[in-house]
């Protein structure tokens, strides 16, 4: 019999707390009208802890669950499934948690080595559709393949034996060539000070891998790919096996390590071609986009002063920090380049997105989630939940916002209205969870007219737990 979740951990309670069911729901109730030209599937990945966790529960360690909204002909079907990883299967069989994926010293004795040998991970962070495969990633392990319609677990995917590292949760797909670029941190072993960059062609074949030693062992969540460069941001969330063995946090914020940006030429660049560029202290989980012109690289991201959710090496707090849309500039023409940055938007924002057809290119439109201060939170590092979706116009600096009120949207995903549509001409899709009804709905917006409100709301009768990232698979 499954035990109840600890009542004191905020990440095991609404809106983050897990749902204990999988289901298929057909022809969902639609309020408003779904655009006739919108056809495809929206996927949303997140942690959904199966059993009472071992040790302290962190949101990053929850068992992966994927939710899908399949849209066609003005109708929407929904399904959700846990990802049947090796961890999930072992624990489902014994009806209890055996493994703490973030701390190998808090595992059941019979599974003390599992964390070091596991090839599946938790599959809880993001999805990508590429090479006719739906992959779900968690960044510490290889990706896991799912059936795009049923969400059936098909197994860990290693690109036909060519991938020997993990895969980031934020691969980048070139909109012109279809090439997918991704990386793995700590590539050669637990807490190793290195990163491996991989390239996969449009057909899904891994074509190149490049090992890059880094200044120190660090957790690297996202990165930047432009037409001519790959930028690896090494920021001081450090990893230390020695610290963990002494009872300290395996990952911690060490500001004194500084920020180091590894810049690799995208075409033909090898290990020896990496240039390390320093920058003043800051931290980002997610990038909106990046592009280059005449050797000058421009990068936009949601930047914090320090990393939230992670302790200092002594177990203390890294302090409260709020992210704002920030622009980096790296002039690679300089003999000794140093990156500079400046805040470009006044609003707190996270989960930034761009029109994927402009990924790695000069662009105008970006979107993000944001708070308006009206939805209060009890989390230690934040007094409010993100309840607003924003559009930022990089050309004019104008901001268009829509508040969901007493409801929290997921990362909003942009979908072009049709092939050949202008940049930003399309729809924004977000899963929105109501604090009043404790149910979730899919909101569909005109991406350039957010303030007008959603064109349609597609209602579920249950809550989709607050999670991480989504993706779109275009239909026929």
Order of alpha helices (4+ residues) and beta strands (2+ residues): beta-beta-beta-beta-beta-alpha-alpha-beta-beta-beta-beta-beta-beta-beta-beta-beta-beta-beta-alpha-beta-beta-beta-beta-beta-beta-beta-beta-beta-beta-beta-beta-beta-beta-beta-beta-beta
